[in-house]
Amino acid sequence: MKPTSRTVRIAVTVPRTDTGHPHHPKEYEVLDRAEIAEVLALWPQREARDDFVCMCHGDSGLSLYEAGGERIGSAAPAGPLQPLFDPLSPDGIPARHRDRWAAAAPERLREFARALAAGEEEPPPPHGVPLRVVFGWLGAVREEPRDAAWLLADRAPARLLAGRSTEELAWAVRETDRTGLEGAVRFFASEEFTTRHPKRRRVPDTARDLLLRYARSHRPEDLPVLERRLLRTPEDRVRRS
C-alpha cells in the first residue's frame, strides 16, 4: 500500500500574501474524501514512493496526514495540482469550499454570502435581517471548520455585527437560541467588540449574564475577556449602589 493511500487530511499552506481573493486563508484543510482522492490522483509519483517523503517544501505547500496525525508526504501545488488549489479557479477546491459555505447560509443572508464567496470585498449588507439570525450564522457548527471558507465564516457575520450598537446587539442576545449564543459569545469576545470605547461596551445585566453563563459552560477560553470587557450600563451601577 502506498503511503499516500492512508491520507485522511491535506493541510494547505499558502506562502504568498496576495492570493487574488480577499477572503482566502493562508492555511486550510481538505477533509472531503472525494477531494482527497482527486488530489492523490494528481500527486507527483516521485513523492509517492514507499521509501520517500519529500520535506523540501518546509511549511508551505501541501502536506498529507494519516489518521494518527503523522505527515506522510508533501508537495508544492504546482503542475497538475495547481488548478485544484488556485483560489480564483471556479473549479478549484477553494471555490468549492466557499460555494458550500454560501449555500449553507441562512436564506436571507445567502446573496450576501455568495457575493463574498465570489470575491467581492464590500457587497451591500442585507436589510431587515434580525441580529439573532446573524448570531446563529456565526455560531452554527460547520462540518469542516478549517476548510478554505473558514476565514469567510468568521468575517462575514462579524462584518454585519460590527457596525451595530451595543443596545441592538444586547437585545438580540436575549432573543437568540443556543446556537446564536455561541455566535454571540464569539463576537462579544472578539476585537470587533472588545476594542470599542468603554461607553460602547456597556451591556445590560440580562444579556451580560446570558453571555457569561454560556461562556462559563461552553467557551471557558472566552470567559476571562468577557468578564473584563463587558461593562454594565450606568443605570445598573446606580441600582447596585
C-alpha angles and dihedrals in degrees: 000000000000115000091237091061088069092061116131099160137031117201114204124200120188110209095188120084094209109060096163091243117086094214101043112123123227090229132030142146138239114213103153107113094218092051091047090052090050091053094046091051088062097037114130107262093217088064095047098067114124092236098046136067114174113226095169094108094064111196096342132081127022126337126188120214132191125217093271092057097253117140108236103175146001137195143161118262090246137122113013090356095058098081091049092059100035105123091213099047110107088212096046127108095251091055091049091052092049091047092051090049092050092047090054094053119111109276095249091051098043098094090051090048093049092051091053091045090053090056104262110149100200112022114170111266117246116259127233098013111143114240090232087066090052091049088052091050091054094045099044116120112246123208092224106026094176100048124121091279097057093101090053091048088060100037102044099060092037089055090057093046101042097076096046123102121256089242091058092045093049092051090051090053088059091051101044131093131234094282089050091051089056089056093042093054090049091051098044089049093049128094090251087072107020093058093057119114111273090250088060094049096063108121125185116247097252095055093038092053092048091052094046093046093051093045091049091054104033111013107031090160088068096046099087094053092046092051090051101040106035104087124194121244117263090247090057092052091052092047093054095050 
